[in-house]
Amino acid sequence: MSKQKSGMIKNVISIFLITLVSVLLLAVVNQVTKDPIAQAEVNARNEVYRQVFTDAKDFEEVMKEDEIAKNGEKALKDAGITTCEINHVMAAVDGDKKLGYVIASTSKSGYGGEVQIAVGITAEGEITGFNVIKHSETAGLGAKAKEDPAFAEQFKGKSANENIEFVKGGGATITTNAVTEATNSAIAFYNSCLKGE
């Protein structure tokens, strides 16, 4: 075998071994960081939930993801809402007492893309709070819906027995429509699947 072929085979074997070691290291790093990242997401989401339902001491899962998707699709279809989805549904609790629910929903109609919100609704059907979980809106325009406390306060105390009307002052009109639509999705889900439980 020529020196050139022997050198090429060594290079190929070296590259293969480096790639193999890199893949194995990435797999280990993924396994090590997966749970802490997932927990950090849960903690961040729970912090938003605490802001929209301040009386709750804890939040408990009400439905599994597949059940939320199935029930959410039907509830939103019945309400005539086609560009939203329900993401999470949690019972807001204080010890053994269920105070109400926190429902997270996403509108795909935002100016910059999706707008995900959380709405707190008491067992009696009153909105306790509203907050934007995440968005892709322009800073200073559509992002005002998350950054302006006065915008979020407009939802508090409203009845969940009917849709929220267009809410002014949340920044860009497209974003405001998306936020209102996502809120109405949460209300539709509450009325269809949770009211009276």
Disulfide bonds with the S-S distance in Angstrom:
none
